[in-house]
Amino acid sequence: MTVTEQNIEYVLRFFKSWEKGSYNDLRQSYREFLAADVLYQNSGVPDCDGIDAALALIDSVCLLDCMKIQSIRVKLLSICANREHVFTERIDYHYNTAGDAVLVPRICGVMEFRNGKIVRWADYYDPIPMVQALNERTGKP
């Protein structure tokens, strides 16, 4: 298996690990697949330097009382890679503890690898639908 194929397989395993069913499992998958010094970038929010900052970001959204995100299922639309970079087009279904999809962003992303871990992860998406979903759940206009 080539390095490119290994990196694609790694990303697919990472996405699959999000479906395990508990928020602690979701957090653990970040610790398992991301490098300690990962640069995690998302449209519309400041960059996260390091795994602890990345976890703080997902905690800030997923643990909101109006969200209570338990798991994420990825519908992969396309994936391609060139050695240390894996590019994806996907839809991420964020499910709460009741099993409802509370966020469903369409995302294009790139993950960069070093020594078998993700060292840079950048997701590009329109943040407006996510902000609207948060506002609906919190009762804000």
N, CA, C and O atoms as CSV, one atom per row, in Angstrom:
chain,resi,resn,atom,element,x,y,z
A,1,MET,N,N,0.850,-1.178,0.000
A,1,MET,CA,C,0.000,0.000,0.000
A,1,MET,C,C,0.897,1.244,0.000
A,1,MET,O,O,1.855,1.318,0.770
A,2,THR,N,N,0.588,2.214,-0.859
A,2,THR,CA,C,1.376,3.438,-0.935
A,2,THR,C,C,1.065,4.357,0.244
A,2,THR,O,O,0.081,4.151,0.954
A,3,VAL,N,N,1.893,5.358,0.446
A,3,VAL,CA,C,1.662,6.347,1.498
A,3,VAL,C,C,0.332,7.054,1.247
A,3,VAL,O,O,-0.432,7.293,2.183
A,4,THR,N,N,0.059,7.381,0.010
A,4,THR,CA,C,-1.203,8.037,-0.338
A,4,THR,C,C,-2.389,7.166,0.053
A,4,THR,O,O,-3.343,7.653,0.659
A,5,GLU,N,N,-2.337,5.889,-0.287
A,5,GLU,CA,C,-3.426,4.968,0.061
A,5,GLU,C,C,-3.553,4.815,1.574
A,5,GLU,O,O,-4.666,4.738,2.094
A,6,GLN,N,N,-2.434,4.770,2.284
A,6,GLN,CA,C,-2.465,4.672,3.748
A,6,GLN,C,C,-3.138,5.896,4.358
A,6,GLN,O,O,-3.929,5.771,5.293
A,7,ASN,N,N,-2.828,7.072,3.833
A,7,ASN,CA,C,-3.416,8.296,4.376
A,7,ASN,C,C,-4.916,8.365,4.111
A,7,ASN,O,O,-5.674,8.812,4.972
A,8,ILE,N,N,-5.353,7.932,2.937
A,8,ILE,CA,C,-6.791,7.876,2.654
A,8,ILE,C,C,-7.473,6.917,3.625
A,8,ILE,O,O,-8.516,7.245,4.191
A,9,GLU,N,N,-6.901,5.756,3.819
A,9,GLU,CA,C,-7.469,4.773,4.748
A,9,GLU,C,C,-7.537,5.337,6.170
A,9,GLU,O,O,-8.512,5.096,6.882
A,10,TYR,N,N,-6.532,6.069,6.579
A,10,TYR,CA,C,-6.483,6.683,7.905
A,10,TYR,C,C,-7.639,7.673,8.073
A,10,TYR,O,O,-8.318,7.666,9.100
A,11,VAL,N,N,-7.863,8.523,7.065
A,11,VAL,CA,C,-8.957,9.495,7.125
A,11,VAL,C,C,-10.302,8.779,7.201
A,11,VAL,O,O,-11.173,9.178,7.975
A,12,LEU,N,N,-10.476,7.733,6.411
A,12,LEU,CA,C,-11.733,6.976,6.447
A,12,LEU,C,C,-11.962,6.350,7.826
A,12,LEU,O,O,-13.089,6.347,8.323
A,13,ARG,N,N,-10.912,5.826,8.440
A,13,ARG,CA,C,-11.032,5.263,9.801
A,13,ARG,C,C,-11.358,6.365,10.812
A,13,ARG,O,O,-12.160,6.156,11.722
A,14,PHE,N,N,-10.743,7.530,10.654
A,14,PHE,CA,C,-10.999,8.664,11.533
A,14,PHE,C,C,-12.478,9.050,11.475
A,14,PHE,O,O,-13.128,9.185,12.512
A,15,PHE,N,N,-13.004,9.225,10.273
A,15,PHE,CA,C,-14.419,9.577,10.134
A,15,PHE,C,C,-15.315,8.487,10.719
A,15,PHE,O,O,-16.293,8.801,11.398
A,16,LYS,N,N,-15.013,7.252,10.480
A,16,LYS,CA,C,-15.819,6.131,10.987
A,16,LYS,C,C,-15.819,6.119,12.521
A,16,LYS,O,O,-16.822,5.765,13.141
A,17,SER,N,N,-14.707,6.502,13.123
A,17,SER,CA,C,-14.608,6.484,14.589
A,17,SER,C,C,-15.556,7.491,15.243
A,17,SER,O,O,-15.868,7.358,16.426
A,18,TRP,N,N,-16.011,8.480,14.505
A,18,TRP,CA,C,-16.928,9.475,15.054
A,18,TRP,C,C,-18.311,8.893,15.317
A,18,TRP,O,O,-19.102,9.494,16.044
A,19,GLU,N,N,-18.611,7.750,14.747
A,19,GLU,CA,C,-19.951,7.164,14.833
A,19,GLU,C,C,-20.142,6.256,16.049
A,19,GLU,O,O,-21.228,5.704,16.226
A,20,LYS,N,N,-19.138,6.090,16.873
A,20,LYS,CA,C,-19.194,5.090,17.944
A,20,LYS,C,C,-20.365,5.266,18.895
A,20,LYS,O,O,-20.877,4.279,19.422
A,21,GLY,N,N,-20.804,6.502,19.127
A,21,GLY,CA,C,-22.030,6.656,19.897
A,21,GLY,C,C,-21.946,7.413,21.193
A,21,GLY,O,O,-22.985,7.682,21.794
A,22,SER,N,N,-20.769,7.774,21.659
A,22,SER,CA,C,-20.711,8.626,22.844
A,22,SER,C,C,-19.793,9.802,22.542
A,22,SER,O,O,-18.863,9.698,21.742
A,23,TYR,N,N,-20.075,10.917,23.197
A,23,TYR,CA,C,-19.248,12.097,22.967
A,23,TYR,C,C,-17.806,11.846,23.407
A,23,TYR,O,O,-16.876,12.363,22.787
A,24,ASN,N,N,-17.611,11.068,24.456
A,24,ASN,CA,C,-16.244,10.735,24.887
A,24,ASN,C,C,-15.498,9.955,23.809
A,24,ASN,O,O,-14.295,10.144,23.626
A,25,ASP,N,N,-16.215,9.068,23.085
A,25,ASP,CA,C,-15.602,8.346,21.965
A,25,ASP,C,C,-15.179,9.318,20.870
A,25,ASP,O,O,-14.105,9.176,20.287
A,26,LEU,N,N,-16.023,10.299,20.596
A,26,LEU,CA,C,-15.707,11.308,19.586
A,26,LEU,C,C,-14.440,12.072,19.977
A,26,LEU,O,O,-13.542,12.252,19.154
A,27,ARG,N,N,-14.371,12.513,21.211
A,27,ARG,CA,C,-13.177,13.221,21.697
A,27,ARG,C,C,-11.941,12.324,21.623
A,27,ARG,O,O,-10.861,12.774,21.239
A,28,GLN,N,N,-12.107,11.061,21.992
A,28,GLN,CA,C,-10.984,10.132,21.968
A,28,GLN,C,C,-10.451,9.936,20.551
A,28,GLN,O,O,-9.248,9.765,20.354
A,29,SER,N,N,-11.346,9.961,19.571
A,29,SER,CA,C,-10.890,9.808,18.187
A,29,SER,C,C,-9.987,10.968,17.782
A,29,SER,O,O,-9.033,10.772,17.029
A,30,TYR,N,N,-10.273,12.175,18.271
A,30,TYR,CA,C,-9.386,13.302,17.992
A,30,TYR,C,C,-8.002,13.030,18.595
A,30,TYR,O,O,-6.984,13.244,17.938
A,31,ARG,N,N,-7.971,12.565,19.828
A,31,ARG,CA,C,-6.679,12.270,20.480
A,31,ARG,C,C,-5.912,11.169,19.745
A,31,ARG,O,O,-4.685,11.208,19.656
A,32,GLU,N,N,-6.640,10.201,19.227
A,32,GLU,CA,C,-6.003,9.069,18.553
A,32,GLU,C,C,-5.444,9.431,17.179
A,32,GLU,O,O,-4.346,9.000,16.826
A,33,PHE,N,N,-6.180,10.210,16.409
A,33,PHE,CA,C,-5.825,10.431,15.008
A,33,PHE,C,C,-5.059,11.723,14.744
A,33,PHE,O,O,-4.340,11.815,13.748
A,34,LEU,N,N,-5.197,12.728,15.620
A,34,LEU,CA,C,-4.525,14.007,15.404
A,34,LEU,C,C,-3.209,14.056,16.157
A,34,LEU,O,O,-3.088,13.518,17.257
A,35,ALA,N,N,-2.218,14.711,15.551
A,35,ALA,CA,C,-0.931,14.911,16.227
A,35,ALA,C,C,-1.127,15.882,17.388
A,35,ALA,O,O,-2.034,16.714,17.365
A,36,ALA,N,N,-0.284,15.771,18.389
A,36,ALA,CA,C,-0.381,16.650,19.557
A,36,ALA,C,C,-0.265,18.122,19.161
A,36,ALA,O,O,-0.878,18.986,19.788
A,37,ASP,N,N,0.521,18.406,18.122
A,37,ASP,CA,C,0.740,19.787,17.683
A,37,ASP,C,C,-0.091,20.144,16.450
A,37,ASP,O,O,0.294,21.027,15.684
A,38,VAL,N,N,-1.213,19.476,16.251
A,38,VAL,CA,C,-2.066,19.705,15.081
A,38,VAL,C,C,-2.465,21.179,14.959
A,38,VAL,O,O,-2.687,21.861,15.960
A,39,LEU,N,N,-2.551,21.648,13.728
A,39,LEU,CA,C,-3.153,22.942,13.432
A,39,LEU,C,C,-4.534,22.632,12.869
A,39,LEU,O,O,-4.651,22.059,11.785
A,40,TYR,N,N,-5.586,23.012,13.606
A,40,TYR,CA,C,-6.973,22.709,13.252
A,40,TYR,C,C,-7.639,24.017,12.849
A,40,TYR,O,O,-7.731,24.948,13.649
A,41,GLN,N,N,-8.103,24.082,11.600
A,41,GLN,CA,C,-8.657,25.316,11.057
A,41,GLN,C,C,-10.077,25.076,10.552
A,41,GLN,O,O,-10.340,24.111,9.835
A,42,ASN,N,N,-10.991,25.971,10.938
A,42,ASN,CA,C,-12.390,25.911,10.515
A,42,ASN,C,C,-12.823,27.285,10.046
A,42,ASN,O,O,-12.443,28.299,10.630
A,43,SER,N,N,-13.617,27.314,8.996
A,43,SER,CA,C,-14.124,28.583,8.477
A,43,SER,C,C,-14.836,29.361,9.573
A,43,SER,O,O,-15.670,28.824,10.302
A,44,GLY,N,N,-14.489,30.633,9.671
A,44,GLY,CA,C,-15.211,31.525,10.568
A,44,GLY,C,C,-14.789,31.517,12.017
A,44,GLY,O,O,-15.342,32.282,12.807
A,45,VAL,N,N,-13.830,30.685,12.407
A,45,VAL,CA,C,-13.369,30.667,13.803
A,45,VAL,C,C,-11.838,30.732,13.825
A,45,VAL,O,O,-11.190,30.348,12.852
A,46,PRO,N,N,-11.261,31.215,14.926
A,46,PRO,CA,C,-9.800,31.268,15.003
A,46,PRO,C,C,-9.173,29.873,14.909
A,46,PRO,O,O,-9.780,28.880,15.312
A,47,ASP,N,N,-7.957,29.815,14.375
A,47,ASP,CA,C,-7.218,28.559,14.283
A,47,ASP,C,C,-6.970,27.983,15.674
A,47,ASP,O,O,-6.831,28.719,16.651
A,48,CYS,N,N,-6.916,26.662,15.745
A,48,CYS,CA,C,-6.596,25.960,16.984
A,48,CYS,C,C,-5.200,25.367,16.844
A,48,CYS,O,O,-4.946,24.558,15.952
A,49,ASP,N,N,-4.313,25.769,17.718
A,49,ASP,CA,C,-2.957,25.228,17.733
A,49,ASP,C,C,-2.855,24.160,18.808
A,49,ASP,O,O,-2.845,24.466,20.001
A,50,GLY,N,N,-2.780,22.906,18.383
A,50,GLY,CA,C,-2.619,21.801,19.315
A,50,GLY,C,C,-3.917,21.075,19.595
A,50,GLY,O,O,-5.009,21.611,19.406
A,51,ILE,N,N,-3.772,19.843,20.049
A,51,ILE,CA,C,-4.919,18.972,20.280
A,51,ILE,C,C,-5.857,19.513,21.357
A,51,ILE,O,O,-7.076,19.399,21.225
A,52,ASP,N,N,-5.309,20.096,22.413
A,52,ASP,CA,C,-6.171,20.611,23.485
A,52,ASP,C,C,-7.042,21.766,22.993
A,52,ASP,O,O,-8.204,21.873,23.386
A,53,ALA,N,N,-6.495,22.626,22.141
A,53,ALA,CA,C,-7.273,23.727,21.571
A,53,ALA,C,C,-8.345,23.177,20.624
A,53,ALA,O,O,-9.462,23.694,20.591
A,54,ALA,N,N,-8.016,22.140,19.859
A,54,ALA,CA,C,-8.993,21.519,18.959
A,54,ALA,C,C,-10.150,20.929,19.755
A,54,ALA,O,O,-11.313,21.090,19.385
A,55,LEU,N,N,-9.827,20.249,20.844
A,55,LEU,CA,C,-10.880,19.671,21.692
A,55,LEU,C,C,-11.720,20.753,22.356
A,55,LEU,O,O,-12.932,20.595,22.505
A,56,ALA,N,N,-11.089,21.848,22.756
A,56,ALA,CA,C,-11.846,22.952,23.357
A,56,ALA,C,C,-12.833,23.530,22.345
A,56,ALA,O,O,-13.946,23.911,22.708
A,57,LEU,N,N,-12.430,23.595,21.083
A,57,LEU,CA,C,-13.340,24.101,20.054
A,57,LEU,C,C,-14.547,23.186,19.888
A,57,LEU,O,O,-15.684,23.660,19.879
A,58,ILE,N,N,-14.315,21.882,19.755
A,58,ILE,CA,C,-15.477,21.001,19.566
A,58,ILE,C,C,-16.336,20.960,20.827
A,58,ILE,O,O,-17.559,20.852,20.737
A,59,ASP,N,N,-15.717,21.044,21.988
A,59,ASP,CA,C,-16.495,21.105,23.235
A,59,ASP,C,C,-17.400,22.335,23.250
A,59,ASP,O,O,-18.538,22.263,23.712
A,60,SER,N,N,-16.894,23.468,22.742
A,60,SER,CA,C,-17.650,24.720,22.802
A,60,SER,C,C,-18.941,24.651,21.993
A,60,SER,O,O,-19.890,25.376,22.291
A,61,VAL,N,N,-18.995,23.800,20.984
A,61,VAL,CA,C,-20.215,23.638,20.189
A,61,VAL,C,C,-20.984,22.394,20.615
A,61,VAL,O,O,-22.186,22.456,20.874
A,62,CYS,N,N,-20.295,21.279,20.686
A,62,CYS,CA,C,-20.969,19.995,20.909
A,62,CYS,C,C,-21.615,19.878,22.280
A,62,CYS,O,O,-22.621,19.184,22.429
A,63,LEU,N,N,-21.058,20.540,23.279
A,63,LEU,CA,C,-21.587,20.395,24.632
A,63,LEU,C,C,-22.625,21.447,25.002
A,63,LEU,O,O,-23.135,21.444,26.122
A,64,LEU,N,N,-22.944,22.351,24.070
A,64,LEU,CA,C,-24.004,23.321,24.349
A,64,LEU,C,C,-25.294,22.579,24.690
A,64,LEU,O,O,-25.607,21.562,24.072
A,65,ASP,N,N,-26.031,23.075,25.656
A,65,ASP,CA,C,-27.298,22.433,26.037
A,65,ASP,C,C,-28.231,22.285,24.849
A,65,ASP,O,O,-28.974,21.307,24.761
A,66,CYS,N,N,-28.201,23.243,23.937
A,66,CYS,CA,C,-29.109,23.185,22.786
A,66,CYS,C,C,-28.618,22.207,21.718
A,66,CYS,O,O,-29.371,21.889,20.798
A,67,MET,N,N,-27.398,21.731,21.811
A,67,MET,CA,C,-26.853,20.811,20.809
A,67,MET,C,C,-26.708,19.387,21.358
A,67,MET,O,O,-27.317,18.451,20.840
A,68,LYS,N,N,-25.903,19.234,22.402
A,68,LYS,CA,C,-25.626,17.927,23.009
A,68,LYS,C,C,-25.268,16.882,21.948
A,68,LYS,O,O,-25.870,15.811,21.876
A,69,ILE,N,N,-24.281,17.224,21.136
A,69,ILE,CA,C,-23.874,16.341,20.049
A,69,ILE,C,C,-23.208,15.100,20.619
A,69,ILE,O,O,-22.301,15.177,21.448
A,70,GLN,N,N,-23.678,13.972,20.155
A,70,GLN,CA,C,-23.227,12.667,20.630
A,70,GLN,C,C,-22.288,12.005,19.625
A,70,GLN,O,O,-21.292,11.388,20.003
A,71,SER,N,N,-22.619,12.143,18.337
A,71,SER,CA,C,-21.831,11.473,17.306
A,71,SER,C,C,-21.982,12.229,15.993
A,71,SER,O,O,-22.858,13.080,15.838
A,72,ILE,N,N,-21.110,11.896,15.059
A,72,ILE,CA,C,-21.135,12.503,13.734
A,72,ILE,C,C,-21.031,11.379,12.708
A,72,ILE,O,O,-20.192,10.486,12.829
A,73,ARG,N,N,-21.896,11.437,11.699
A,73,ARG,CA,C,-21.796,10.493,10.578
A,73,ARG,C,C,-21.420,11.291,9.345
A,73,ARG,O,O,-22.051,12.299,9.027
A,74,VAL,N,N,-20.392,10.837,8.657
A,74,VAL,CA,C,-19.896,11.519,7.473
A,74,VAL,C,C,-20.438,10.839,6.225
A,74,VAL,O,O,-20.298,9.628,6.053
A,75,LYS,N,N,-21.056,11.627,5.361
A,75,LYS,CA,C,-21.410,11.157,4.028
A,75,LYS,C,C,-20.319,11.700,3.103
A,75,LYS,O,O,-20.272,12.894,2.808
A,76,LEU,N,N,-19.458,10.815,2.662
A,76,LEU,CA,C,-18.321,11.207,1.843
A,76,LEU,C,C,-18.773,11.321,0.389
A,76,LEU,O,O,-19.264,10.353,-0.193
A,77,LEU,N,N,-18.605,12.498,-0.189
A,77,LEU,CA,C,-18.980,12.729,-1.571
A,77,LEU,C,C,-17.801,12.482,-2.508
A,77,LEU,O,O,-17.970,11.959,-3.609
A,78,SER,N,N,-16.601,12.866,-2.058
A,78,SER,CA,C,-15.399,12.575,-2.841
A,78,SER,C,C,-14.185,12.657,-1.935
A,78,SER,O,O,-14.179,13.351,-0.918
A,79,ILE,N,N,-13.148,11.918,-2.342
A,79,ILE,CA,C,-11.890,11.916,-1.610
A,79,ILE,C,C,-10.761,11.699,-2.607
A,79,ILE,O,O,-10.873,10.881,-3.520
A,80,CYS,N,N,-9.684,12.431,-2.424
A,80,CYS,CA,C,-8.497,12.213,-3.242
A,80,CYS,C,C,-7.286,12.609,-2.408
A,80,CYS,O,O,-7.410,13.295,-1.393
A,81,ALA,N,N,-6.124,12.169,-2.849
A,81,ALA,CA,C,-4.925,12.421,-2.067
A,81,ALA,C,C,-3.708,12.532,-2.962
A,81,ALA,O,O,-3.670,12.024,-4.083
A,82,ASN,N,N,-2.722,13.214,-2.421
A,82,ASN,CA,C,-1.416,13.296,-3.037
A,82,ASN,C,C,-0.398,13.218,-1.916
A,82,ASN,O,O,-0.105,14.213,-1.253
A,83,ARG,N,N,0.134,12.032,-1.714
A,83,ARG,CA,C,1.094,11.729,-0.651
A,83,ARG,C,C,0.610,12.187,0.724
A,83,ARG,O,O,-0.208,11.502,1.336
A,84,GLU,N,N,1.093,13.331,1.228
A,84,GLU,CA,C,0.767,13.713,2.605
A,84,GLU,C,C,-0.514,14.537,2.736
A,84,GLU,O,O,-0.864,14.933,3.848
A,85,HIS,N,N,-1.222,14.808,1.641
A,85,HIS,CA,C,-2.463,15.582,1.695
A,85,HIS,C,C,-3.647,14.731,1.246
A,85,HIS,O,O,-3.592,14.054,0.219
A,86,VAL,N,N,-4.720,14.778,2.040
A,86,VAL,CA,C,-5.966,14.106,1.684
A,86,VAL,C,C,-7.057,15.177,1.639
A,86,VAL,O,O,-7.251,15.938,2.588
A,87,PHE,N,N,-7.760,15.212,0.509
A,87,PHE,CA,C,-8.826,16.184,0.286
A,87,PHE,C,C,-10.168,15.465,0.311
A,87,PHE,O,O,-10.316,14.388,-0.267
A,88,THR,N,N,-11.152,16.072,0.990
A,88,THR,CA,C,-12.478,15.469,1.058
A,88,THR,C,C,-13.551,16.501,0.750
A,88,THR,O,O,-13.402,17.690,1.033
A,89,GLU,N,N,-14.634,16.010,0.162
A,89,GLU,CA,C,-15.883,16.749,0.051
A,89,GLU,C,C,-16.898,15.876,0.761
A,89,GLU,O,O,-17.032,14.694,0.445
A,90,ARG,N,N,-17.620,16.452,1.726
A,90,ARG,CA,C,-18.465,15.607,2.559
A,90,ARG,C,C,-19.613,16.401,3.177
A,90,ARG,O,O,-19.642,17.631,3.146
A,91,ILE,N,N,-20.544,15.654,3.734
A,91,ILE,CA,C,-21.607,16.218,4.558
A,91,ILE,C,C,-21.475,15.564,5.927
A,91,ILE,O,O,-21.481,14.338,6.037
A,92,ASP,N,N,-21.355,16.381,6.969
A,92,ASP,CA,C,-21.221,15.882,8.343
A,92,ASP,C,C,-22.565,16.004,9.058
A,92,ASP,O,O,-23.065,17.110,9.263
A,93,TYR,N,N,-23.141,14.879,9.433
A,93,TYR,CA,C,-24.400,14.856,10.172
A,93,TYR,C,C,-24.069,14.766,11.658
A,93,TYR,O,O,-23.578,13.739,12.127
A,94,HIS,N,N,-24.337,15.841,12.396
A,94,HIS,CA,C,-24.077,15.899,13.839
A,94,HIS,C,C,-25.354,15.490,14.570
A,94,HIS,O,O,-26.368,16.183,14.487
A,95,TYR,N,N,-25.307,14.369,15.283
A,95,TYR,CA,C,-26.476,13.842,15.977
A,95,TYR,C,C,-26.412,14.143,17.473
A,95,TYR,O,O,-25.370,13.989,18.110
A,96,ASN,N,N,-27.551,14.576,18.018
A,96,ASN,CA,C,-27.612,14.824,19.455
A,96,ASN,C,C,-27.954,13.533,20.201
A,96,ASN,O,O,-28.090,12.469,19.597
A,97,THR,N,N,-28.089,13.645,21.501
A,97,THR,CA,C,-28.350,12.466,22.333
A,97,THR,C,C,-29.706,11.838,22.040
A,97,THR,O,O,-29.922,10.669,22.361
A,98,ALA,N,N,-30.638,12.602,21.427
A,98,ALA,CA,C,-31.952,12.060,21.053
A,98,ALA,C,C,-31.926,11.401,19.673
A,98,ALA,O,O,-32.922,10.823,19.237
A,99,GLY,N,N,-30.783,11.491,18.990
A,99,GLY,CA,C,-30.672,10.899,17.660
A,99,GLY,C,C,-31.076,11.814,16.523
A,99,GLY,O,O,-31.193,11.374,15.379
A,100,ASP,N,N,-31.292,13.097,16.831
A,100,ASP,CA,C,-31.665,14.066,15.803
A,100,ASP,C,C,-30.417,14.696,15.188
A,100,ASP,O,O,-29.445,14.974,15.890
A,101,ALA,N,N,-30.449,14.919,13.876
A,101,ALA,CA,C,-29.358,15.630,13.198
A,101,ALA,C,C,-29.548,17.120,13.445
A,101,ALA,O,O,-30.453,17.734,12.880
A,102,VAL,N,N,-28.694,17.709,14.293
A,102,VAL,CA,C,-28.854,19.110,14.684
A,102,VAL,C,C,-27.991,20.062,13.866
A,102,VAL,O,O,-28.290,21.254,13.792
A,103,LEU,N,N,-26.942,19.563,13.260
A,103,LEU,CA,C,-26.105,20.334,12.339
A,103,LEU,C,C,-25.786,19.440,11.155
A,103,LEU,O,O,-25.477,18.261,11.331
A,104,VAL,N,N,-25.859,19.995,9.942
A,104,VAL,CA,C,-25.583,19.203,8.746
A,104,VAL,C,C,-24.813,20.075,7.736
A,104,VAL,O,O,-25.361,20.447,6.699
A,105,PRO,N,N,-23.566,20.396,8.033
A,105,PRO,CA,C,-22.802,21.227,7.104
A,105,PRO,C,C,-22.199,20.426,5.948
A,105,PRO,O,O,-21.804,19.271,6.103
A,106,ARG,N,N,-22.143,21.079,4.788
A,106,ARG,CA,C,-21.400,20.566,3.631
A,106,ARG,C,C,-19.996,21.147,3.747
A,106,ARG,O,O,-19.828,22.352,3.935
A,107,ILE,N,N,-18.991,20.285,3.634
A,107,ILE,CA,C,-17.621,20.693,3.932
A,107,ILE,C,C,-16.658,20.188,2.858
A,107,ILE,O,O,-16.784,19.068,2.363
A,108,CYS,N,N,-15.707,21.032,2.516
A,108,CYS,CA,C,-14.524,20.590,1.775
A,108,CYS,C,C,-13.359,20.773,2.726
A,108,CYS,O,O,-13.228,21.817,3.366
A,109,GLY,N,N,-12.517,19.767,2.820
A,109,GLY,CA,C,-11.424,19.841,3.774
A,109,GLY,C,C,-10.156,19.213,3.247
A,109,GLY,O,O,-10.155,18.467,2.268
A,110,VAL,N,N,-9.076,19.542,3.931
A,110,VAL,CA,C,-7.780,18.957,3.607
A,110,VAL,C,C,-7.092,18.571,4.919
A,110,VAL,O,O,-7.111,19.324,5.893
A,111,MET,N,N,-6.496,17.401,4.919
A,111,MET,CA,C,-5.717,16.939,6.057
A,111,MET,C,C,-4.306,16.659,5.571
A,111,MET,O,O,-4.096,16.053,4.520
A,112,GLU,N,N,-3.352,17.112,6.357
A,112,GLU,CA,C,-1.940,16.918,6.030
A,112,GLU,C,C,-1.326,15.981,7.067
A,112,GLU,O,O,-1.588,16.100,8.264
A,113,PHE,N,N,-0.511,15.056,6.590
A,113,PHE,CA,C,0.071,14.027,7.446
A,113,PHE,C,C,1.566,14.211,7.637
A,113,PHE,O,O,2.276,14.698,6.757
A,114,ARG,N,N,2.023,13.800,8.825
A,114,ARG,CA,C,3.445,13.676,9.140
A,114,ARG,C,C,3.582,12.538,10.135
A,114,ARG,O,O,2.906,12.527,11.164
A,115,ASN,N,N,4.438,11.595,9.843
A,115,ASN,CA,C,4.684,10.460,10.745
A,115,ASN,C,C,3.398,9.723,11.130
A,115,ASN,O,O,3.230,9.306,12.276
A,116,GLY,N,N,2.499,9.570,10.162
A,116,GLY,CA,C,1.296,8.775,10.398
A,116,GLY,C,C,0.208,9.444,11.206
A,116,GLY,O,O,-0.731,8.773,11.634
A,117,LYS,N,N,0.302,10.751,11.432
A,117,LYS,CA,C,-0.729,11.497,12.172
A,117,LYS,C,C,-1.143,12.729,11.371
A,117,LYS,O,O,-0.392,13.218,10.526
A,118,ILE,N,N,-2.342,13.218,11.648
A,118,ILE,CA,C,-2.821,14.439,11.015
A,118,ILE,C,C,-2.194,15.627,11.742
A,118,ILE,O,O,-2.411,15.815,12.939
A,119,VAL,N,N,-1.406,16.437,11.004
A,119,VAL,CA,C,-0.732,17.589,11.597
A,119,VAL,C,C,-1.384,18.916,11.222
A,119,VAL,O,O,-1.162,19.934,11.878
A,120,ARG,N,N,-2.172,18.896,10.182
A,120,ARG,CA,C,-2.949,20.073,9.803
A,120,ARG,C,C,-4.278,19.589,9.241
A,120,ARG,O,O,-4.330,18.698,8.393
A,121,TRP,N,N,-5.368,20.209,9.743
A,121,TRP,CA,C,-6.707,19.855,9.290
A,121,TRP,C,C,-7.461,21.159,9.085
A,121,TRP,O,O,-7.719,21.900,10.034
A,122,ALA,N,N,-7.808,21.426,7.835
A,122,ALA,CA,C,-8.531,22.648,7.509
A,122,ALA,C,C,-9.855,22.273,6.848
A,122,ALA,O,O,-9.876,21.574,5.835
A,123,ASP,N,N,-10.959,22.744,7.430
A,123,ASP,CA,C,-12.291,22.517,6.874
A,123,ASP,C,C,-12.849,23.852,6.391
A,123,ASP,O,O,-12.825,24.857,7.103
A,124,TYR,N,N,-13.353,23.829,5.157
A,124,TYR,CA,C,-13.895,25.020,4.521
A,124,TYR,C,C,-15.384,24.799,4.258
A,124,TYR,O,O,-15.776,23.821,3.622
A,125,TYR,N,N,-16.200,25.719,4.756
A,125,TYR,CA,C,-17.647,25.607,4.617
A,125,TYR,C,C,-18.262,26.974,4.845
A,125,TYR,O,O,-17.615,27.885,5.362
A,126,ASP,N,N,-19.509,27.103,4.456
A,126,ASP,CA,C,-20.262,28.317,4.719
A,126,ASP,C,C,-20.750,28.239,6.163
A,126,ASP,O,O,-21.581,27.384,6.469
A,127,PRO,N,N,-20.265,29.098,7.063
A,127,PRO,CA,C,-20.668,28.996,8.464
A,127,PRO,C,C,-22.078,29.520,8.745
A,127,PRO,O,O,-22.596,29.295,9.839
A,128,ILE,N,N,-22.712,30.204,7.801
A,128,ILE,CA,C,-24.021,30.798,8.058
A,128,ILE,C,C,-25.073,29.752,8.438
A,128,ILE,O,O,-25.791,29.972,9.413
A,129,PRO,N,N,-25.208,28.624,7.723
A,129,PRO,CA,C,-26.209,27.631,8.161
A,129,PRO,C,C,-25.956,27.106,9.576
A,129,PRO,O,O,-26.908,26.810,10.299
A,130,MET,N,N,-24.692,26.986,9.979
A,130,MET,CA,C,-24.393,26.517,11.333
A,130,MET,C,C,-24.793,27.575,12.362
A,130,MET,O,O,-25.357,27.249,13.406
A,131,VAL,N,N,-24.502,28.835,12.066
A,131,VAL,CA,C,-24.889,29.919,12.974
A,131,VAL,C,C,-26.409,29.982,13.089
A,131,VAL,O,O,-26.944,30.165,14.182
A,132,GLN,N,N,-27.110,29.828,11.950
A,132,GLN,CA,C,-28.573,29.834,11.976
A,132,GLN,C,C,-29.119,28.680,12.820
A,132,GLN,O,O,-30.066,28.861,13.586
A,133,ALA,N,N,-28.523,27.500,12.680
A,133,ALA,CA,C,-28.972,26.348,13.477
A,133,ALA,C,C,-28.753,26.611,14.967
A,133,ALA,O,O,-29.618,26.299,15.784
A,134,LEU,N,N,-27.610,27.178,15.320
A,134,LEU,CA,C,-27.352,27.512,16.721
A,134,LEU,C,C,-28.353,28.549,17.221
A,134,LEU,O,O,-28.867,28.427,18.333
A,135,ASN,N,N,-28.631,29.565,16.410
A,135,ASN,CA,C,-29.587,30.601,16.813
A,135,ASN,C,C,-30.989,30.034,16.993
A,135,ASN,O,O,-31.692,30.410,17.932
A,136,GLU,N,N,-31.401,29.138,16.110
A,136,GLU,CA,C,-32.728,28.514,16.246
A,136,GLU,C,C,-32.821,27.733,17.547
A,136,GLU,O,O,-33.854,27.766,18.215
A,137,ARG,N,N,-31.771,27.041,17.909
A,137,ARG,CA,C,-31.799,26.204,19.096
A,137,ARG,C,C,-31.704,27.017,20.389
A,137,ARG,O,O,-32.157,26.577,21.446
A,138,THR,N,N,-31.109,28.208,20.289
A,138,THR,CA,C,-30.991,29.049,21.492
A,138,THR,C,C,-32.070,30.115,21.557
A,138,THR,O,O,-32.154,30.859,22.534
A,139,GLY,N,N,-32.907,30.194,20.506
A,139,GLY,CA,C,-33.984,31.176,20.487
A,139,GLY,C,C,-33.543,32.572,20.104
A,139,GLY,O,O,-34.285,33.530,20.322
A,140,LYS,N,N,-32.345,32.714,19.534
A,140,LYS,CA,C,-31.859,34.022,19.108
A,140,LYS,C,C,-32.326,34.285,17.681
A,140,LYS,O,O,-32.475,33.356,16.887
A,141,PRO,N,N,-32.561,35.581,17.356
A,141,PRO,CA,C,-33.004,35.918,15.982
A,141,PRO,C,C,-31.898,35.733,14.963
A,141,PRO,O,O,-32.108,35.972,13.774
